[in-house]
Amino acid sequence: MANHEVTLSAHDANSNYIQQLEERVDDLESRNVFQDDVIEQLSQELTAHNSQLSELKQQLQLVAKRLKDSSMLSGDTEEIEPPPPHY
């Protein structure tokens, strides 16, 4: 009878160990799904930010060009005023 109890006890320990492993695997799978979702969200945000950055670069280039054109036009019509004399 003692041999039978050892077998049941070993079976229970083995079953408990397998259950713990299954729980750990389930936890890891849940984390993996969550991380995949976060990575996808971050990827979408990065794509949106890259698009905005590209648009802002184009706008900045346009403003710089207009400013350059404006200074070239005003530079032709006005002379640069000399600095005032010091007392």
Biopython code that builds the backbone (N, CA, C, O; Angstrom):
import numpy as np
from Bio.PDB.StructureBuilder import StructureBuilder

atoms = [
    (1, "MET", "N", (0.817, -1.191, 0.000)),
    (1, "MET", "CA", (0.000, 0.000, 0.000)),
    (1, "MET", "C", (0.856, 1.249, 0.000)),
    (1, "MET", "O", (0.472, 2.249, -0.606)),
    (2, "ALA", "N", (1.985, 1.226, 0.648)),
    (2, "ALA", "CA", (2.870, 2.382, 0.702)),
    (2, "ALA", "C", (3.391, 2.715, -0.690)),
    (2, "ALA", "O", (3.565, 3.886, -1.027)),
    (3, "ASN", "N", (3.638, 1.695, -1.493)),
    (3, "ASN", "CA", (4.109, 1.898, -2.857)),
    (3, "ASN", "C", (3.052, 2.614, -3.683)),
    (3, "ASN", "O", (3.379, 3.476, -4.499)),
    (4, "HIS", "N", (1.784, 2.263, -3.476)),
    (4, "HIS", "CA", (0.673, 2.877, -4.185)),
    (4, "HIS", "C", (0.552, 4.356, -3.811)),
    (4, "HIS", "O", (0.269, 5.185, -4.676)),
    (5, "GLU", "N", (0.761, 4.699, -2.536)),
    (5, "GLU", "CA", (0.692, 6.095, -2.076)),
    (5, "GLU", "C", (1.803, 6.930, -2.684)),
    (5, "GLU", "O", (1.583, 8.088, -3.041)),
    (6, "VAL", "N", (2.997, 6.360, -2.807)),
    (6, "VAL", "CA", (4.131, 7.071, -3.413)),
    (6, "VAL", "C", (3.824, 7.360, -4.872)),
    (6, "VAL", "O", (4.135, 8.444, -5.366)),
    (7, "THR", "N", (3.223, 6.415, -5.562)),
    (7, "THR", "CA", (2.868, 6.591, -6.960)),
    (7, "THR", "C", (1.838, 7.696, -7.115)),
    (7, "THR", "O", (1.978, 8.536, -8.004)),
    (8, "LEU", "N", (0.806, 7.721, -6.275)),
    (8, "LEU", "CA", (-0.205, 8.772, -6.330)),
    (8, "LEU", "C", (0.410, 10.129, -6.003)),
    (8, "LEU", "O", (0.104, 11.131, -6.650)),
    (9, "SER", "N", (1.258, 10.151, -5.017)),
    (9, "SER", "CA", (1.910, 11.391, -4.615)),
    (9, "SER", "C", (2.799, 11.912, -5.743)),
    (9, "SER", "O", (2.804, 13.115, -6.004)),
    (10, "ALA", "N", (3.533, 11.062, -6.402)),
    (10, "ALA", "CA", (4.372, 11.456, -7.534)),
    (10, "ALA", "C", (3.505, 11.926, -8.691)),
    (10, "ALA", "O", (3.847, 12.885, -9.383)),
    (11, "HIS", "N", (2.387, 11.250, -8.897)),
    (11, "HIS", "CA", (1.464, 11.638, -9.964)),
    (11, "HIS", "C", (0.877, 13.018, -9.688)),
    (11, "HIS", "O", (0.760, 13.844, -10.593)),
    (12, "ASP", "N", (0.504, 13.263, -8.419)),
    (12, "ASP", "CA", (-0.042, 14.561, -8.045)),
    (12, "ASP", "C", (0.994, 15.661, -8.238)),
    (12, "ASP", "O", (0.672, 16.736, -8.745)),
    (13, "ALA", "N", (2.234, 15.401, -7.839)),
    (13, "ALA", "CA", (3.312, 16.383, -7.996)),
    (13, "ALA", "C", (3.561, 16.654, -9.471)),
    (13, "ALA", "O", (3.750, 17.803, -9.873)),
    (14, "ASN", "N", (3.562, 15.600, -10.277)),
    (14, "ASN", "CA", (3.777, 15.743, -11.714)),
    (14, "ASN", "C", (2.626, 16.527, -12.350)),
    (14, "ASN", "O", (2.841, 17.389, -13.203)),
    (15, "SER", "N", (1.415, 16.213, -11.922)),
    (15, "SER", "CA", (0.242, 16.911, -12.441)),
    (15, "SER", "C", (0.275, 18.385, -12.044)),
    (15, "SER", "O", (-0.052, 19.259, -12.847)),
    (16, "ASN", "N", (0.668, 18.651, -10.814)),
    (16, "ASN", "CA", (0.775, 20.026, -10.329)),
    (16, "ASN", "C", (1.843, 20.790, -11.123)),
    (16, "ASN", "O", (1.640, 21.945, -11.497)),
    (17, "TYR", "N", (2.972, 20.138, -11.375)),
    (17, "TYR", "CA", (4.058, 20.746, -12.141)),
    (17, "TYR", "C", (3.598, 21.079, -13.567)),
    (17, "TYR", "O", (3.886, 22.157, -14.088)),
    (18, "ILE", "N", (2.898, 20.160, -14.171)),
    (18, "ILE", "CA", (2.386, 20.388, -15.540)),
    (18, "ILE", "C", (1.387, 21.538, -15.541)),
    (18, "ILE", "O", (1.392, 22.363, -16.454)),
    (19, "GLN", "N", (0.536, 21.599, -14.532)),
    (19, "GLN", "CA", (-0.439, 22.690, -14.439)),
    (19, "GLN", "C", (0.279, 24.037, -14.293)),
    (19, "GLN", "O", (-0.121, 25.025, -14.909)),
    (20, "GLN", "N", (1.333, 24.073, -13.482)),
    (20, "GLN", "CA", (2.099, 25.318, -13.323)),
    (20, "GLN", "C", (2.757, 25.728, -14.643)),
    (20, "GLN", "O", (2.771, 26.904, -15.004)),
    (21, "LEU", "N", (3.297, 24.742, -15.352)),
    (21, "LEU", "CA", (3.909, 25.045, -16.650)),
    (21, "LEU", "C", (2.878, 25.580, -17.647)),
    (21, "LEU", "O", (3.158, 26.512, -18.400)),
    (22, "GLU", "N", (1.696, 24.988, -17.644)),
    (22, "GLU", "CA", (0.637, 25.453, -18.538)),
    (22, "GLU", "C", (0.229, 26.887, -18.211)),
    (22, "GLU", "O", (-0.017, 27.691, -19.110)),
    (23, "GLU", "N", (0.160, 27.201, -16.909)),
    (23, "GLU", "CA", (-0.177, 28.562, -16.502)),
    (23, "GLU", "C", (0.903, 29.550, -16.943)),
    (23, "GLU", "O", (0.598, 30.652, -17.399)),
    (24, "ARG", "N", (2.152, 29.151, -16.806)),
    (24, "ARG", "CA", (3.252, 30.020, -17.231)),
    (24, "ARG", "C", (3.226, 30.237, -18.739)),
    (24, "ARG", "O", (3.457, 31.350, -19.212)),
    (25, "VAL", "N", (2.949, 29.190, -19.486)),
    (25, "VAL", "CA", (2.860, 29.318, -20.943)),
    (25, "VAL", "C", (1.694, 30.229, -21.318)),
    (25, "VAL", "O", (1.822, 31.063, -22.215)),
    (26, "ASP", "N", (0.573, 30.077, -20.644)),
    (26, "ASP", "CA", (-0.581, 30.947, -20.900)),
    (26, "ASP", "C", (-0.230, 32.410, -20.612)),
    (26, "ASP", "O", (-0.584, 33.303, -21.383)),
    (27, "ASP", "N", (0.468, 32.646, -19.501)),
    (27, "ASP", "CA", (0.887, 34.012, -19.163)),
    (27, "ASP", "C", (1.814, 34.586, -20.238)),
    (27, "ASP", "O", (1.677, 35.742, -20.639)),
    (28, "LEU", "N", (2.749, 33.770, -20.690)),
    (28, "LEU", "CA", (3.671, 34.228, -21.733)),
    (28, "LEU", "C", (2.942, 34.518, -23.046)),
    (28, "LEU", "O", (3.254, 35.488, -23.737)),
    (29, "GLU", "N", (1.981, 33.681, -23.380)),
    (29, "GLU", "CA", (1.199, 33.922, -24.594)),
    (29, "GLU", "C", (0.397, 35.214, -24.478)),
    (29, "GLU", "O", (0.287, 35.969, -25.444)),
    (30, "SER", "N", (-0.161, 35.470, -23.296)),
    (30, "SER", "CA", (-0.910, 36.713, -23.079)),
    (30, "SER", "C", (0.003, 37.921, -23.222)),
    (30, "SER", "O", (-0.364, 38.907, -23.861)),
    (31, "ARG", "N", (1.176, 37.849, -22.638)),
    (31, "ARG", "CA", (2.145, 38.943, -22.773)),
    (31, "ARG", "C", (2.532, 39.152, -24.228)),
    (31, "ARG", "O", (2.639, 40.284, -24.698)),
    (32, "ASN", "N", (2.736, 38.076, -24.918)),
    (32, "ASN", "CA", (3.130, 38.152, -26.325)),
    (32, "ASN", "C", (2.056, 38.853, -27.156)),
    (32, "ASN", "O", (2.370, 39.701, -27.992)),
    (33, "VAL", "N", (0.807, 38.506, -26.930)),
    (33, "VAL", "CA", (-0.302, 39.141, -27.651)),
    (33, "VAL", "C", (-0.354, 40.623, -27.318)),
    (33, "VAL", "O", (-0.520, 41.457, -28.208)),
    (34, "PHE", "N", (-0.211, 40.955, -26.029)),
    (34, "PHE", "CA", (-0.222, 42.357, -25.605)),
    (34, "PHE", "C", (0.929, 43.126, -26.252)),
    (34, "PHE", "O", (0.733, 44.234, -26.752)),
    (35, "GLN", "N", (2.124, 42.544, -26.244)),
    (35, "GLN", "CA", (3.285, 43.209, -26.831)),
    (35, "GLN", "C", (3.124, 43.378, -28.339)),
    (35, "GLN", "O", (3.512, 44.408, -28.889)),
    (36, "ASP", "N", (2.563, 42.389, -29.003)),
    (36, "ASP", "CA", (2.310, 42.516, -30.443)),
    (36, "ASP", "C", (1.362, 43.678, -30.720)),
    (36, "ASP", "O", (1.550, 44.424, -31.681)),
    (37, "ASP", "N", (0.347, 43.829, -29.878)),
    (37, "ASP", "CA", (-0.609, 44.929, -30.032)),
    (37, "ASP", "C", (0.075, 46.272, -29.815)),
    (37, "ASP", "O", (-0.140, 47.210, -30.583)),
    (38, "VAL", "N", (0.889, 46.369, -28.785)),
    (38, "VAL", "CA", (1.603, 47.620, -28.509)),
    (38, "VAL", "C", (2.563, 47.951, -29.645)),
    (38, "VAL", "O", (2.657, 49.107, -30.057)),
    (39, "ILE", "N", (3.264, 46.967, -30.145)),
    (39, "ILE", "CA", (4.193, 47.193, -31.263)),
    (39, "ILE", "C", (3.439, 47.694, -32.486)),
    (39, "ILE", "O", (3.917, 48.593, -33.177)),
    (40, "GLU", "N", (2.287, 47.137, -32.759)),
    (40, "GLU", "CA", (1.475, 47.575, -33.906)),
    (40, "GLU", "C", (1.019, 49.023, -33.716)),
    (40, "GLU", "O", (1.067, 49.819, -34.654)),
    (41, "GLN", "N", (0.581, 49.360, -32.511)),
    (41, "GLN", "CA", (0.158, 50.741, -32.232)),
    (41, "GLN", "C", (1.322, 51.713, -32.390)),
    (41, "GLN", "O", (1.163, 52.788, -32.970)),
    (42, "LEU", "N", (2.488, 51.338, -31.876)),
    (42, "LEU", "CA", (3.666, 52.192, -31.998)),
    (42, "LEU", "C", (4.086, 52.350, -33.454)),
    (42, "LEU", "O", (4.516, 53.427, -33.868)),
    (43, "SER", "N", (3.963, 51.299, -34.214)),
    (43, "SER", "CA", (4.291, 51.361, -35.638)),
    (43, "SER", "C", (3.369, 52.335, -36.364)),
    (43, "SER", "O", (3.817, 53.117, -37.203)),
    (44, "GLN", "N", (2.087, 52.284, -36.038)),
    (44, "GLN", "CA", (1.136, 53.208, -36.657)),
    (44, "GLN", "C", (1.434, 54.648, -36.255)),
    (44, "GLN", "O", (1.366, 55.553, -37.086)),
    (45, "GLU", "N", (1.760, 54.862, -34.988)),
    (45, "GLU", "CA", (2.105, 56.207, -34.522)),
    (45, "GLU", "C", (3.362, 56.713, -35.224)),
    (45, "GLU", "O", (3.424, 57.874, -35.629)),
    (46, "LEU", "N", (4.350, 55.858, -35.365)),
    (46, "LEU", "CA", (5.593, 56.233, -36.029)),
    (46, "LEU", "C", (5.336, 56.608, -37.483)),
    (46, "LEU", "O", (5.911, 57.572, -37.988)),
    (47, "THR", "N", (4.487, 55.859, -38.148)),
    (47, "THR", "CA", (4.135, 56.175, -39.535)),
    (47, "THR", "C", (3.460, 57.532, -39.622)),
    (47, "THR", "O", (3.764, 58.318, -40.519)),
    (48, "ALA", "N", (2.549, 57.815, -38.704)),
    (48, "ALA", "CA", (1.858, 59.109, -38.689)),
    (48, "ALA", "C", (2.839, 60.244, -38.422)),
    (48, "ALA", "O", (2.776, 61.288, -39.071)),
    (49, "HIS", "N", (3.741, 60.043, -37.474)),
    (49, "HIS", "CA", (4.721, 61.088, -37.158)),
    (49, "HIS", "C", (5.684, 61.323, -38.319)),
    (49, "HIS", "O", (6.051, 62.464, -38.599)),
    (50, "ASN", "N", (6.090, 60.265, -38.984)),
    (50, "ASN", "CA", (6.968, 60.426, -40.148)),
    (50, "ASN", "C", (6.273, 61.209, -41.247)),
    (50, "ASN", "O", (6.900, 62.035, -41.912)),
    (51, "SER", "N", (5.009, 60.964, -41.442)),
    (51, "SER", "CA", (4.236, 61.700, -42.445)),
    (51, "SER", "C", (4.150, 63.177, -42.073)),
    (51, "SER", "O", (4.340, 64.045, -42.925)),
    (52, "GLN", "N", (3.865, 63.461, -40.814)),
    (52, "GLN", "CA", (3.796, 64.846, -40.352)),
    (52, "GLN", "C", (5.157, 65.532, -40.480)),
    (52, "GLN", "O", (5.231, 66.695, -40.878)),
    (53, "LEU", "N", (6.214, 64.828, -40.148)),
    (53, "LEU", "CA", (7.558, 65.382, -40.244)),
    (53, "LEU", "C", (7.900, 65.730, -41.691)),
    (53, "LEU", "O", (8.478, 66.782, -41.965)),
    (54, "SER", "N", (7.545, 64.857, -42.595)),
    (54, "SER", "CA", (7.797, 65.112, -44.016)),
    (54, "SER", "C", (7.034, 66.347, -44.488)),
    (54, "SER", "O", (7.570, 67.179, -45.220)),
    (55, "GLU", "N", (5.784, 66.454, -44.062)),
    (55, "GLU", "CA", (4.969, 67.611, -44.442)),
    (55, "GLU", "C", (5.556, 68.903, -43.862)),
    (55, "GLU", "O", (5.598, 69.927, -44.544)),
    (56, "LEU", "N", (6.002, 68.856, -42.616)),
    (56, "LEU", "CA", (6.588, 70.037, -41.987)),
    (56, "LEU", "C", (7.903, 70.441, -42.667)),
    (56, "LEU", "O", (8.195, 71.630, -42.792)),
    (57, "LYS", "N", (8.683, 69.468, -43.100)),
    (57, "LYS", "CA", (9.918, 69.772, -43.831)),
    (57, "LYS", "C", (9.606, 70.500, -45.131)),
    (57, "LYS", "O", (10.276, 71.471, -45.482)),
    (58, "GLN", "N", (8.592, 70.031, -45.839)),
    (58, "GLN", "CA", (8.204, 70.680, -47.092)),
    (58, "GLN", "C", (7.737, 72.112, -46.833)),
    (58, "GLN", "O", (8.089, 73.026, -47.579)),
    (59, "GLN", "N", (6.951, 72.305, -45.781)),
    (59, "GLN", "CA", (6.470, 73.646, -45.451)),
    (59, "GLN", "C", (7.636, 74.560, -45.070)),
    (59, "GLN", "O", (7.661, 75.728, -45.458)),
    (60, "LEU", "N", (8.594, 74.035, -44.317)),
    (60, "LEU", "CA", (9.756, 74.823, -43.921)),
    (60, "LEU", "C", (10.584, 75.223, -45.135)),
    (60, "LEU", "O", (11.066, 76.353, -45.215)),
    (61, "GLN", "N", (10.751, 74.307, -46.075)),
    (61, "GLN", "CA", (11.489, 74.626, -47.298)),
    (61, "GLN", "C", (10.765, 75.709, -48.091)),
    (61, "GLN", "O", (11.402, 76.602, -48.649)),
    (62, "LEU", "N", (9.453, 75.634, -48.141)),
    (62, "LEU", "CA", (8.665, 76.642, -48.854)),
    (62, "LEU", "C", (8.806, 78.008, -48.176)),
    (62, "LEU", "O", (8.989, 79.017, -48.857)),
    (63, "VAL", "N", (8.724, 78.047, -46.864)),
    (63, "VAL", "CA", (8.873, 79.309, -46.134)),
    (63, "VAL", "C", (10.282, 79.873, -46.340)),
    (63, "VAL", "O", (10.445, 81.073, -46.561)),
    (64, "ALA", "N", (11.290, 79.013, -46.267)),
    (64, "ALA", "CA", (12.667, 79.462, -46.475)),
    (64, "ALA", "C", (12.847, 80.022, -47.877)),
    (64, "ALA", "O", (13.528, 81.032, -48.055)),
    (65, "LYS", "N", (12.249, 79.386, -48.867)),
    (65, "LYS", "CA", (12.359, 79.869, -50.246)),
    (65, "LYS", "C", (11.657, 81.221, -50.389)),
    (65, "LYS", "O", (12.183, 82.137, -51.023)),
    (66, "ARG", "N", (10.471, 81.338, -49.799)),
    (66, "ARG", "CA", (9.753, 82.612, -49.874)),
    (66, "ARG", "C", (10.519, 83.717, -49.166)),
    (66, "ARG", "O", (10.572, 84.848, -49.649)),
    (67, "LEU", "N", (11.103, 83.398, -48.042)),
    (67, "LEU", "CA", (11.892, 84.383, -47.305)),
    (67, "LEU", "C", (13.108, 84.816, -48.121)),
    (67, "LEU", "O", (13.438, 86.001, -48.174)),
    (68, "LYS", "N", (13.754, 83.875, -48.739)),
    (68, "LYS", "CA", (14.917, 84.178, -49.575)),
    (68, "LYS", "C", (14.501, 85.043, -50.759)),
    (68, "LYS", "O", (15.165, 86.031, -51.071)),
    (69, "ASP", "N", (13.407, 84.677, -51.419)),
    (69, "ASP", "CA", (12.909, 85.463, -52.550)),
    (69, "ASP", "C", (12.507, 86.866, -52.095)),
    (69, "ASP", "O", (12.755, 87.845, -52.799)),
    (70, "SER", "N", (11.900, 86.958, -50.947)),
    (70, "SER", "CA", (11.471, 88.243, -50.412)),
    (70, "SER", "C", (12.670, 89.128, -50.096)),
    (70, "SER", "O", (12.647, 90.323, -50.392)),
    (71, "SER", "N", (13.700, 88.572, -49.510)),
    (71, "SER", "CA", (14.880, 89.372, -49.172)),
    (71, "SER", "C", (15.634, 89.783, -50.422)),
    (71, "SER", "O", (16.251, 90.848, -50.448)),
    (72, "MET", "N", (15.596, 88.962, -51.451)),
    (72, "MET", "CA", (16.260, 89.321, -52.707)),
    (72, "MET", "C", (15.523, 90.481, -53.364)),
    (72, "MET", "O", (16.165, 91.383, -53.902)),
    (73, "LEU", "N", (14.205, 90.480, -53.334)),
    (73, "LEU", "CA", (13.421, 91.555, -53.934)),
    (73, "LEU", "C", (13.599, 92.850, -53.163)),
    (73, "LEU", "O", (13.799, 93.901, -53.772)),
    (74, "SER", "N", (13.534, 92.805, -51.855)),
    (74, "SER", "CA", (13.664, 94.016, -51.054)),
    (74, "SER", "C", (15.103, 94.516, -51.052)),
    (74, "SER", "O", (15.334, 95.713, -50.884)),
    (75, "GLY", "N", (16.052, 93.646, -51.231)),
    (75, "GLY", "CA", (17.457, 94.038, -51.271)),
    (75, "GLY", "C", (17.778, 94.838, -52.516)),
    (75, "GLY", "O", (18.683, 95.671, -52.484)),
    (76, "ASP", "N", (17.067, 94.615, -53.612)),
    (76, "ASP", "CA", (17.319, 95.338, -54.848)),
    (76, "ASP", "C", (16.761, 96.754, -54.788)),
    (76, "ASP", "O", (17.327, 97.655, -55.407)),
    (77, "THR", "N", (15.688, 96.974, -54.076)),
    (77, "THR", "CA", (15.026, 98.280, -54.091)),
    (77, "THR", "C", (15.501, 99.185, -52.974)),
    (77, "THR", "O", (15.405, 100.405, -53.107)),
    (78, "GLU", "N", (15.996, 98.657, -51.909)),
    (78, "GLU", "CA", (16.431, 99.474, -50.783)),
    (78, "GLU", "C", (17.929, 99.332, -50.592)),
    (78, "GLU", "O", (18.507, 98.259, -50.768)),
    (79, "GLU", "N", (18.535, 100.444, -50.229)),
    (79, "GLU", "CA", (19.947, 100.387, -49.890)),
    (79, "GLU", "C", (20.065, 100.131, -48.399)),
    (79, "GLU", "O", (19.185, 100.500, -47.621)),
    (80, "ILE", "N", (21.135, 99.510, -48.020)),
    (80, "ILE", "CA", (21.350, 99.239, -46.603)),
    (80, "ILE", "C", (21.766, 100.534, -45.940)),
    (80, "ILE", "O", (22.697, 101.201, -46.391)),
    (81, "GLU", "N", (21.078, 100.890, -44.870)),
    (81, "GLU", "CA", (21.351, 102.129, -44.151)),
    (81, "GLU", "C", (22.607, 101.958, -43.308)),
    (81, "GLU", "O", (22.743, 100.965, -42.592)),
    (82, "PRO", "N", (23.525, 102.914, -43.386)),
    (82, "PRO", "CA", (24.754, 102.782, -42.592)),
    (82, "PRO", "C", (24.452, 102.930, -41.112)),
    (82, "PRO", "O", (23.473, 103.580, -40.743)),
    (83, "PRO", "N", (25.261, 102.347, -40.272)),
    (83, "PRO", "CA", (25.020, 102.474, -38.835)),
    (83, "PRO", "C", (25.185, 103.923, -38.379)),
    (83, "PRO", "O", (25.964, 104.668, -38.974)),
    (84, "PRO", "N", (24.472, 104.328, -37.345)),
    (84, "PRO", "CA", (24.593, 105.705, -36.886)),
    (84, "PRO", "C", (25.972, 105.960, -36.272)),
    (84, "PRO", "O", (26.603, 105.048, -35.739)),
    (85, "PRO", "N", (26.429, 107.209, -36.354)),
    (85, "PRO", "CA", (27.759, 107.504, -35.773)),
    (85, "PRO", "C", (27.693, 107.429, -34.255)),
    (85, "PRO", "O", (26.658, 107.679, -33.638)),
    (86, "HIS", "N", (28.794, 107.089, -33.698)),
    (86, "HIS", "CA", (28.858, 107.020, -32.226)),
    (86, "HIS", "C", (29.218, 108.383, -31.684)),
    (86, "HIS", "O", (29.953, 109.126, -32.335)),
    (87, "TYR", "N", (28.723, 108.732, -30.513)),
    (87, "TYR", "CA", (29.017, 110.038, -29.907)),
    (87, "TYR", "C", (30.314, 110.015, -29.189)),
    (87, "TYR", "O", (30.722, 111.027, -28.618)),
]
sb = StructureBuilder()
sb.init_structure("model")
sb.init_model(0)
sb.init_chain("A")
sb.init_seg("    ")
for serial, (resi, resn, name, xyz) in enumerate(atoms, 1):
    if name == "N":
        sb.init_residue(resn, " ", resi, " ")
    sb.init_atom(name, np.array(xyz, "f"), 0.0, 1.0, " ", f" {name:<3s}", serial, name[0])
structure = sb.get_structure()
